[in-house]
Each structure stands twice: as structure tokens, then as C-alpha cells.
Amino acid sequence: MKAMVLRGPNTPFEMAQVPNPVAGPGEAVARVITCGSGLTIQHAKAGRRQIEFPRIIGHEITGEIVAVGAGVSTLRVGDGVTSYFYLNCGHCRYCLSQLEPLCEHNRGNVGLECDGGYAEYIKLPAHIFIKYPDGLDYKKHPAEMGVITDALATPYKVLRRASVKAGETVAIFGAGGGVGIHQVMMAKWAHARVIAIDVAAAKFDACRKAGADAVLDPRDGDVVAALRDLTHGLGVDVAIDYVCTTATLEAGVKALGRRGRLVILGGAAQPFQVPARDMLTKEQAVLGSRYVTRTEILEACDLVARGEVWPLVTDIRPLQAAEALHELVERGQVTGRAVLRVA
């Protein structure tokens, strides 16, 4: 099969012919139609995340099952599928409690610790594949359907994690990023007032179209003061940080109002200081949000099937254009999601 192979960190993709994967016991093989190109896998390509090479990266797939191994009863040839990102065990107490991101035996990530979707076929443990629910036309919209697992499901999970309510004010740091702009979209879907914060002013129009009521560039001045001003001195109800530097995390905390919640996910996850007295007297909370559960992916798929939200994919290119697409991802020049067309 054809595959885009990385031979080492910070090296270009190599189009290569590699053996077709064969499904062993408990495994399945899917033909890949599309695969998303996001910053998570770019970190590995650029050497900012340590993985073993050679590697075929990519996890936001749309595909169809072409083979199942012995003992697999949950999938059939022809099923339209996407992939869960974590290589969770499926049988520990957390997996059985539908808390798969906390799996006690997680073996890494699809496309990072095992070969992923930048190839004509992908082999995974059968329980890692997720069948598309009825109502999603993955054949007509494979690029959009494939990115739901991250771009939409992650923001959906954050809304639940922070218990966002209609009418609350939500500030999103890194709102112009591939997941951040979908967080804007999902917060607006939840009937919140949305403030988008980003240093990429060129993406502010897209943030507004996604639902932002206001946009802020932190380079223009004191972002905490600006957030206080936009909330008439009350502070925001929820701050969601997709950047997670010390500066953004501390700004998010300082901008919180009474019973405000800061949600941490992605980014650099740098150490930061929290004013304990404010946490106490204002009953504030700091929450971590780690990827999503399978159920949250299916619920996000249902939202798309009902037409309530739609993934923002702005750049679709053939598999052989992976290098050019990743250069845009690295420079932050993709609005929403970029996707490679494999089949």
C-alpha cells in the first residue's frame, strides 16, 4: 500500500510502498478515505513530541472496514468507521465506566505509538474503531466526519466538564486554533456568550462567523482588564485554555468571576500560580480535561447528524501533499481543520 512515512523527527514525509496490514485476532483493518492533519501530530513530526520512527502518523480518519480478525464480532466488512485516539485497553475499571481517557493500561495514541491514517489502510485493535451512527453521510462528507473525533468532540466534552450553562460568559484562549475555533462554535451552540482570544488577528473574522461575540488580541493590552471590562467587572464564568502557557493560564484564573471555572487542556501545560484566597472566597475551580470518551464522540456525531453543528474543514489535499499541508499547520495558517484525501 501507499503511505506517507516519517523516517525521523523534523524530516519530510516519504511516499513509500509498505506491506498491507493483516488483521490478527481481535484486530480489524480499514481502508482509509480521509485523515485529518492537526497540530497534535505535527508536534511529533517536528520533534516536539518523542515517538519511535519510522512512523505513519494520523488518527482523525474516515474509513471502511475491509477485514476483521478472529474473535471480532463488533465490526463487519463494509462498516463506515472512524478511530478513537487513545489505545485504551477497553476492560479496566475506567474503560468499563466510560472514562476511557483515564485507562489504567493506555498504550499511547493512534498514529504516534502505532501506525496511523496517512496510508491506504490502517490496522487497529477492533475496539479502537468507532462505527459511524446512522444519519452521518461519511461517503459524501468524509473529511468533515473524520475530524469530529477531535475538533468537535473535544469542545463538546469541555462544555460538560465545565458545566457550561446558557447565558454564561465563556472566554477561549487559543480560539483561532483548529480545536479552539470549534470550541467557539460549540460554546455558541450551548447558548453562551463567547469571547475569543488569540494572537492570530487574521482569524478573528472566522471566530466571529463561528459564534464569537467579541474578540481580543492579548498583545493589544491587559487581557484580564479587557475581559473584566467586557463582563462589567464581574469576570467570566468559564475560561478555556488551549494554549496553556503560564501567562495564559494565570490570565484565565485572574479573569474568573464568582464560581468561575478554568479548564486546562492541550498546549504547553506550563506551571502556573493560583490565588488560593480567590479560589476559596469566590468558590472557583480549576479543571483538567483530557481528550474525550467514546460516548462523547458518538454524541458529537449525533449533533452533526441532526444538523446542529458542522465541522469547519477549509483545506483538503491529496495524500502526496502532506508535507505542504503540514507546513501550513506548523505556521498556524489553517483555519479550522486541514484534511488529506487518501482514497
C-alpha positions as CSV (number, residue, x, y, z in Angstrom):
1,M,0.0,0.0,0.0
2,K,1.0,3.6,-0.4
3,A,1.8,5.5,2.8
4,M,3.4,8.8,3.9
5,V,6.3,7.6,6.1
6,L,8.3,9.7,8.6
7,R,11.8,8.4,9.0
8,G,12.7,10.7,11.9
9,P,11.8,13.9,13.7
10,N,11.8,17.1,11.7
11,T,12.2,15.3,8.4
12,P,9.9,15.4,5.3
13,F,7.4,12.8,4.5
14,E,8.4,10.0,2.2
15,M,5.9,8.4,-0.1
16,A,6.6,4.7,0.2
17,Q,5.2,1.3,-0.6
18,V,4.8,-0.7,2.6
19,P,3.1,-4.1,3.2
20,N,-0.7,-4.1,3.6
21,P,-1.6,-4.7,7.2
22,V,-3.2,-8.0,8.1
23,A,-5.8,-8.3,10.8
24,G,-4.8,-10.6,13.7
25,P,-7.0,-11.9,16.5
26,G,-9.1,-9.0,18.0
27,E,-8.0,-6.6,15.2
28,A,-9.5,-5.0,12.1
29,V,-8.3,-3.3,9.0
30,A,-9.9,-0.3,7.4
31,R,-9.4,1.3,4.0
32,V,-8.7,5.0,4.8
33,I,-10.7,7.6,2.8
34,T,-9.5,10.7,4.6
35,C,-7.3,11.7,7.6
36,G,-7.2,15.0,9.4
37,S,-3.9,16.9,9.7
38,G,-3.8,18.7,13.1
39,L,-1.2,20.2,15.4
40,T,-1.1,17.1,17.7
41,I,0.6,15.0,15.1
42,Q,2.6,18.0,13.8
43,H,4.2,18.1,17.2
44,A,5.5,14.6,16.6
45,K,6.7,15.4,13.1
46,A,8.5,18.4,14.3
47,G,10.2,16.5,17.1
48,R,8.4,18.3,19.9
49,R,6.8,15.0,21.0
50,Q,9.0,11.9,21.2
51,I,7.8,8.9,19.2
52,E,9.6,5.9,17.6
53,F,10.4,6.1,13.9
54,P,9.7,5.2,11.2
55,R,6.1,6.0,11.7
56,I,2.9,6.6,9.7
57,I,1.1,9.3,11.6
58,G,-2.6,10.4,11.6
59,H,-5.7,9.5,13.6
60,E,-8.7,11.6,12.5
61,I,-9.8,9.0,9.9
62,T,-12.8,8.2,7.9
63,G,-12.6,4.7,6.6
64,E,-14.4,1.4,5.8
65,I,-13.6,-1.9,7.3
66,V,-12.1,-4.4,4.8
67,A,-11.1,-7.2,7.1
68,V,-11.7,-8.4,10.7
69,G,-9.6,-10.9,12.7
70,A,-10.6,-13.8,14.8
71,G,-12.9,-13.1,17.7
72,V,-14.1,-9.8,16.4
73,S,-17.9,-9.5,16.4
74,T,-18.5,-5.8,16.7
75,L,-17.4,-4.9,13.2
76,R,-18.3,-6.2,9.7
77,V,-16.7,-5.6,6.4
78,G,-18.2,-2.5,4.8
79,D,-18.8,-0.7,8.1
80,G,-18.0,3.0,8.0
81,V,-15.7,3.9,10.8
82,T,-13.5,6.5,12.5
83,S,-10.9,5.9,15.2
84,Y,-10.6,6.6,18.9
85,F,-7.3,8.4,19.6
86,Y,-6.1,6.6,22.7
87,L,-5.0,2.9,22.6
88,N,-7.1,2.2,25.7
89,C,-7.4,-1.4,27.0
90,G,-11.2,-1.5,27.0
91,H,-11.5,-3.6,30.1
92,C,-10.1,-1.7,33.1
93,R,-12.4,-0.1,35.7
94,Y,-12.1,3.3,33.9
95,C,-12.8,1.9,30.4
96,L,-15.8,0.0,31.8
97,S,-17.0,3.2,33.5
98,Q,-16.9,5.0,30.1
99,L,-13.9,7.1,31.3
100,E,-11.5,5.8,28.6
101,P,-9.1,8.7,28.7
102,L,-8.1,7.6,32.2
103,C,-7.4,4.0,31.2
104,E,-5.0,2.2,33.5
105,H,-3.4,0.4,30.7
106,N,-3.3,3.0,27.9
107,R,-0.6,2.1,25.3
108,G,-0.3,5.6,23.7
109,N,-2.0,7.1,20.7
110,V,-3.1,6.0,17.2
111,G,-0.6,7.4,14.7
112,L,2.0,8.1,17.3
113,E,2.6,4.8,19.2
114,C,1.3,2.7,16.3
115,D,0.9,3.4,12.6
116,G,-2.0,5.7,11.7
117,G,-4.1,7.0,8.8
118,Y,-1.6,8.6,6.4
119,A,-1.8,5.3,4.4
120,E,-4.3,3.4,2.2
121,Y,-5.0,1.0,5.1
122,I,-4.9,1.1,8.9
123,K,-4.9,-1.8,11.3
124,L,-6.0,-1.3,14.9
125,P,-7.5,-3.3,17.8
126,A,-11.1,-3.7,16.8
127,H,-12.4,-1.8,19.8
128,I,-10.5,1.3,18.8
129,F,-12.6,1.7,15.7
130,I,-15.9,3.5,16.2
131,K,-18.7,2.8,13.8
132,Y,-20.4,5.9,12.4
133,P,-24.0,6.2,13.7
134,D,-26.9,6.2,11.2
135,G,-27.6,9.7,9.8
136,L,-24.0,10.6,9.1
137,D,-23.2,10.5,5.4
138,Y,-19.5,9.7,5.7
139,K,-19.3,8.8,2.0
140,K,-20.4,12.3,0.9
141,H,-18.5,14.2,3.6
142,P,-15.6,12.0,4.7
143,A,-13.3,14.9,5.6
144,E,-15.8,16.6,7.9
145,M,-16.9,13.3,9.5
146,G,-13.3,12.2,10.3
147,V,-12.4,15.3,12.3
148,I,-15.4,15.1,14.6
149,T,-13.5,12.8,17.0
150,D,-11.2,15.7,18.0
151,A,-12.3,19.0,16.6
152,L,-15.9,18.7,17.8
153,A,-15.9,16.0,20.4
154,T,-13.2,17.7,22.5
155,P,-15.1,21.0,22.8
156,Y,-18.3,19.1,23.5
157,K,-16.5,17.3,26.4
158,V,-15.2,20.6,27.7
159,L,-18.7,22.1,27.9
160,R,-19.8,19.1,30.0
161,R,-16.6,19.2,32.1
162,A,-17.2,22.9,33.0
163,S,-20.9,22.6,33.2
164,V,-21.4,25.5,30.9
165,K,-24.9,26.9,31.1
166,A,-26.9,29.1,28.7
167,G,-26.2,32.8,29.3
168,E,-22.8,32.3,30.9
169,T,-19.7,34.1,29.5
170,V,-17.0,31.8,28.1
171,A,-13.5,33.1,27.3
172,I,-11.5,30.9,25.0
173,F,-7.7,31.2,24.8
174,G,-6.3,30.0,21.5
175,A,-9.7,30.4,19.9
176,G,-8.2,30.7,16.4
177,G,-6.7,27.2,16.5
178,G,-8.1,24.1,14.9
179,V,-9.9,22.9,18.0
180,G,-10.2,26.4,19.5
181,I,-12.4,27.7,16.7
182,H,-14.7,24.6,17.2
183,Q,-14.8,25.5,20.9
184,V,-16.2,28.9,19.9
185,M,-18.8,27.1,17.7
186,M,-19.8,24.7,20.5
187,A,-19.9,27.3,23.2
188,K,-22.3,29.3,21.0
189,W,-24.3,26.1,20.4
190,A,-24.6,25.9,24.2
191,H,-26.1,29.5,24.1
192,A,-23.2,31.0,26.0
193,R,-21.7,34.5,25.4
194,V,-18.3,33.8,23.7
195,I,-15.1,35.8,23.9
196,A,-12.4,34.6,21.5
197,I,-8.8,35.3,22.5
198,D,-5.9,34.8,20.1
199,V,-2.8,36.4,18.7
200,A,-3.7,35.5,15.1
201,A,-5.9,38.5,14.3
202,A,-6.3,37.2,10.8
203,K,-8.6,34.5,12.2
204,F,-10.9,36.9,14.1
205,D,-13.4,37.0,11.2
206,A,-13.6,33.2,11.3
207,C,-14.0,33.3,15.0
208,R,-16.9,35.8,14.6
209,K,-18.5,33.6,12.0
210,A,-18.2,30.6,14.3
211,G,-20.1,32.5,17.0
212,A,-17.7,34.8,18.9
213,D,-19.5,37.8,20.4
214,A,-16.2,39.6,21.0
215,V,-12.5,39.0,20.0
216,L,-9.4,40.0,21.9
217,D,-5.7,40.1,20.9
218,P,-3.7,39.9,24.2
219,R,-0.9,41.9,22.5
220,D,-3.1,44.9,22.5
221,G,-3.0,45.3,26.3
222,D,-4.1,43.7,29.5
223,V,-6.3,40.8,28.5
224,V,-7.6,40.4,32.1
225,A,-8.7,44.0,32.2
226,A,-10.3,43.6,28.8
227,L,-12.2,40.6,30.0
228,R,-13.3,42.4,33.2
229,D,-14.5,45.3,31.0
230,L,-16.5,43.0,28.7
231,T,-18.2,41.5,31.7
232,H,-18.9,44.8,33.5
233,G,-16.4,43.9,36.2
234,L,-18.0,40.5,37.1
235,G,-15.4,38.3,35.4
236,V,-16.0,35.4,33.1
237,D,-17.9,32.2,34.1
238,V,-15.6,29.9,32.2
239,A,-12.1,30.3,30.8
240,I,-11.0,27.6,28.4
241,D,-7.2,27.4,27.7
242,Y,-6.0,25.7,24.5
243,V,-2.6,27.4,24.8
244,C,-1.7,26.6,28.4
245,T,1.4,28.8,28.9
246,T,2.0,30.3,32.3
247,A,0.8,33.7,31.0
248,T,-2.5,32.4,29.5
249,L,-3.3,30.2,32.5
250,E,-2.7,32.9,35.0
251,A,-4.7,35.4,32.9
252,G,-7.6,32.9,32.8
253,V,-7.6,32.4,36.5
254,K,-7.5,36.2,37.2
255,A,-10.4,36.8,34.8
256,L,-12.7,34.4,36.6
257,G,-15.8,35.7,38.4
258,R,-17.7,34.1,41.3
259,R,-17.9,30.3,40.8
260,G,-15.8,30.7,37.7
261,R,-14.1,27.6,36.2
262,L,-10.8,27.4,34.4
263,V,-10.4,24.4,32.0
264,I,-6.9,23.2,31.1
265,L,-6.2,21.2,28.0
266,G,-3.6,20.9,25.3
267,G,-0.9,23.4,24.7
268,A,2.3,23.5,26.7
269,A,0.7,22.9,30.1
270,Q,3.2,25.0,31.9
271,P,3.2,25.5,35.7
272,F,1.2,28.5,37.0
273,Q,0.1,30.1,40.2
274,V,-3.4,30.1,41.5
275,P,-4.7,32.7,44.0
276,A,-5.9,30.3,46.7
277,R,-7.9,33.0,48.5
278,D,-10.0,33.8,45.4
279,M,-10.5,30.1,44.8
280,L,-11.9,29.8,48.3
281,T,-13.9,33.0,48.7
282,K,-15.3,33.0,45.2
283,E,-15.8,29.2,45.0
284,Q,-13.7,28.9,41.8
285,A,-12.4,25.7,40.3
286,V,-9.5,24.6,38.1
287,L,-10.4,21.6,35.9
288,G,-8.3,19.3,33.7
289,S,-9.9,17.9,30.5
290,R,-8.2,15.0,28.8
291,Y,-9.4,14.1,25.4
292,V,-12.9,12.5,25.2
293,T,-14.9,9.3,25.8
294,R,-16.2,7.1,23.1
295,T,-19.7,8.1,24.2
296,E,-18.9,11.8,23.7
297,I,-17.6,11.1,20.2
298,L,-20.9,9.4,19.4
299,E,-22.9,12.3,20.9
300,A,-20.9,14.8,18.9
301,C,-21.6,12.7,15.8
302,D,-25.3,12.9,16.6
303,L,-25.2,16.7,16.8
304,V,-23.7,16.7,13.3
305,A,-26.3,14.2,12.1
306,R,-29.1,16.4,13.4
307,G,-27.5,19.5,11.7
308,E,-26.9,21.4,14.9
309,V,-23.2,21.9,14.3
310,W,-20.8,21.2,11.4
311,P,-17.1,20.8,11.4
312,L,-15.0,23.5,9.8
313,V,-12.7,22.0,7.2
314,T,-11.1,24.6,4.9
315,D,-8.2,22.7,3.2
316,I,-8.5,19.2,1.6
317,R,-5.5,17.9,-0.3
318,P,-4.3,14.6,-1.7
319,L,-2.1,12.3,0.4
320,Q,1.1,13.2,-1.5
321,A,0.6,16.9,-0.4
322,A,1.1,16.1,3.2
323,E,4.3,18.0,3.5
324,A,2.9,21.2,2.2
325,L,-0.2,20.9,4.4
326,H,1.9,20.3,7.5
327,E,3.9,23.4,6.7
328,L,0.7,25.4,6.9
329,V,-0.3,23.7,10.1
330,E,3.1,24.5,11.6
331,R,2.8,28.2,10.7
332,G,-0.8,28.3,12.1
333,Q,-2.1,29.2,8.7
334,V,-5.0,26.7,8.6
335,T,-8.4,28.0,9.7
336,G,-10.4,25.2,11.3
337,R,-9.2,21.8,10.1
338,A,-7.0,20.6,7.2
339,V,-7.5,17.1,5.8
340,L,-5.7,14.7,3.5
341,R,-7.7,12.7,0.9
342,V,-6.3,9.2,0.8
343,A,-8.8,7.3,-1.4
